[in-house]
């Protein structure tokens, strides 16, 4: 009888541990796929190994010389 009670306690603990691990894994996956950083904008420059993207609309950039764009968006955006 005592062995059965011990076995029930062990099974309950095991079930609790497995359930906790499943919940933690599910929350981690959910967090990873919903909190993925994103960046939208316009590509200003393309090099061999990188691109420079700034937060702007195509309307603001269209028909403007490169020098003016580089000066206006200097130290802005992100390089991928």
N, C-alpha and C positions, 0 to 999 in steps of 0.2 A: 504494500500500500504506500509506504514512504517513497519507494522507488518511483512509483507512478506519479506522485505529487512532484518529485524532483524533475521527472521527465517533462511534466506539464509546464513547470517554471522555465525550464531550458527552452522548450518549444515556444513559449510566449516571448521570451527574450530574443530568440532567433527571429521570430516573426516581426518583432518591433525593429530590430536592427535592419532586416531586409526591407521593410516598409520605409524606414527612414532613408536608407540608401537610394531607393527608387525615387522618393520625393525629392531628395537633394539633386539627384541626376537630372530629373525632369525640369526642375527649376533652373539648373545651370544651363541646360540646352535652351530653354525658353529665353533666358537672359542673354545668352550668346547671340541668338538669331534675331532678337528684337532690338538690341542696343548696339547694332553695328553702325559705326560711323559712316557718314556719307557726305559727299561734297559735290555741289552742283555749281556750274559756272561756265565760263567761256575759256577756251584754250588760247593763250596769247603766244606761246612759243613752244616749238617742238625741237628737241635735240636728239642725238643718237640714243641716249639712255634716259631721257626725262622729258616731262611736259610741264608747262607752267599754266596753272588754271587759276583764274580770279573770279570772284563773285561779281558778275556783271551780266547785263543782257546783251544780246547780239546787236540790238539797236544802238546801244551806247558806243559800241566798238566799230561798227560798220563805217567804212570810208574815212578812217582816221589814220594818220601816219604812225609808223612804228615808234618813232621817237616820242610822240605825244602820249601814246599808250603806255610806253615804258615809264615815262615820268609820272603819269597819273596813277598808275598801279604799282609804283615802286614800293617794295617791302610789303606787298599785299598778296593774298592768295596762297597757294600751296604748290609745291613742286613734287610731282610723282616720278 
